[in-house]
């Protein structure tokens, strides 16, 4: 495929299947992703995969941070929104 066709026919896909992705596949994709062009080819990529109890703790910290300074329903809504986003992600 030539570059013009590749650029013109590329598509973003935002429909995802609700099935697990192996941690090995994620690691392989991240390993390959460092080859993406970047500023002055400095390769500044750093990745951290967070799962399990640590992910839950991070979600709660994010919820507490987003709820800070709010009261009542606004506080609950901010906490739930922050924790919900993190809880839905497969890997973080």
Secondary structure, 3 states (H helix, E strand, C coil): CCHHHHHHHCCCCCCCCCCCCCHHHHHHHHHHHCCCCCHHHCCCCCCCCCCHHHHHHHHHHHHHHHHCCCCHHHHHHHHHHHHHHHHHCCCC
